[in-house]
């Protein structure tokens, strides 16, 4: 009767709110930008200076670059086998890159950046993004809400792997203990055309099942080829090295925030490396606006 009907309406209202919140989170995930590290050369020589850039953009395209003075980096570390160097302790570089560093050891080098910040989206901007996504019904519901802005607590864990002289070493395949992390299991600098690469997605130290992962390949010509994958029960995804160029593995996980100062919290990770099947890497990638050498 009346009581049952009122309970039904309350239940449907609660379900509608949860559905709206879920779609809101999905929308932000779809429109979020990747942060990624890009060295000007993935194949280095001992004694050469590494020029490293921190970029952001969608679909492996450069939209912004961050200097060391304003990058808001909470952790910046170089891993060379068992040796660990805190790059945050170095003098801040005044150039456009975040790092100019002389490499003193041969083998594989892994560099990690951790970047945490709060991002606020103004109401009208948020509604515009919904409209651009074609989510008119959700946009209409948002218009009827009293919320004037949306706040995201953003955590980004960014890695790149380079080779100095010889591609020896395997410490790159060990987790670093971050809240969200991509760990690759094979050395791409010793791989051949068509070889498989396994990457594992870890969330707070545990394999994350059904994580959405996109593997981007940027070829010598500048074309970008995305491959959308989903992690298995072990948090793993698999892909082939089917093109020469720069690879980026990207994944984002979003949940409702337990922090009263944010509406939701996101964790994102990227991992970049290069693959070549020939003896030399062509001097291209000017599309990133980083110069002539890669």
PECOR-V426998 format. One record per run of one state. SS is the DSSP state (h for helix, s for strand, l for the rest). FROM is the first residue (numbers start at 0). TO is the last residue. If there is no record, write none. Layout:
# PECOR-V426998
ss->(SS/SS)
from->(FROM/FROM)
to->(TO/TO)
This chain:
# PECOR-V426998
ss->(l/h/l/s/l/s/l/s/l/s/l/s/l/s/h/l/s/l/s/h/l/h/l/s/l/h/l/s/l/h/l/s/l/s/l/s/l/s/l/s/l/s/l/s/l/h/l)
from->(0/1/31/33/39/42/44/48/57/63/66/72/80/82/86/89/98/102/106/122/132/135/143/148/164/170/173/179/184/187/190/195/203/205/207/211/218/223/230/235/240/244/256/263/275/285/288)
to->(0/30/32/38/41/43/47/56/62/65/71/79/81/85/88/97/101/105/121/131/134/142/147/163/169/172/178/183/186/189/194/202/204/206/210/217/222/229/234/239/243/255/262/274/284/287/293)
